[in-house]
Amino acid sequence: MIDDIYKRAKLLSKTCLKIALVLPADVALCNLIRAQLVDRATDMAIKSKGLMVTQNPDFFLKKLGDAKEACDGCQYWLEIISEENHLDSAIINPILEESMAISNLFAHAIRKVKPNY
C-alpha cells in the first residue's frame, strides 16, 4: 500500500511541477501559485518517499501526517488554479481528483496505523 501511495504521490508531484511551468507568466497571482505548488508538490513526494523506510510507528505516523498535509496543500493550489480559470478544467480537474484520492489514501493509512487518530 505504501509503495502505491509513494508512486502515485510522485506522479502527482511531477504533474504539479509541469502545471507550474505552464501557468501564465504575466499574471501576478500565478507567480505565487507556481511557487507554492512547487513547494507543496516536492514536499509531498519527499515525505511520502520517507514512508518507505522502516521506522517506529510514531515517526511513521508523523511522516504520514506531514505527507497528507503537503498533499492537501497541492490540492488547495490546484483548486485556486481551477477557480481562477488559469488552466482549462479538462486539464486540471483529473489532477485535482487524483490529489483528493491520494489525500484520502494518506488519511486511510493514518487511521490504519492509529485507529483513533
Buried (B, 14 or more C-beta within 10 A) or exposed (E): EEEEBBEBBBEBBEBBBEBBEEBEEEEEEBEEBBEBBBBBBBBBBBBBBBBEEEEEEEEBBBBBBBBBBBBBBBBBBBBBBBEEEBBEEEEBEEBBEBBBEBBEBBBEBBEEEBEEE
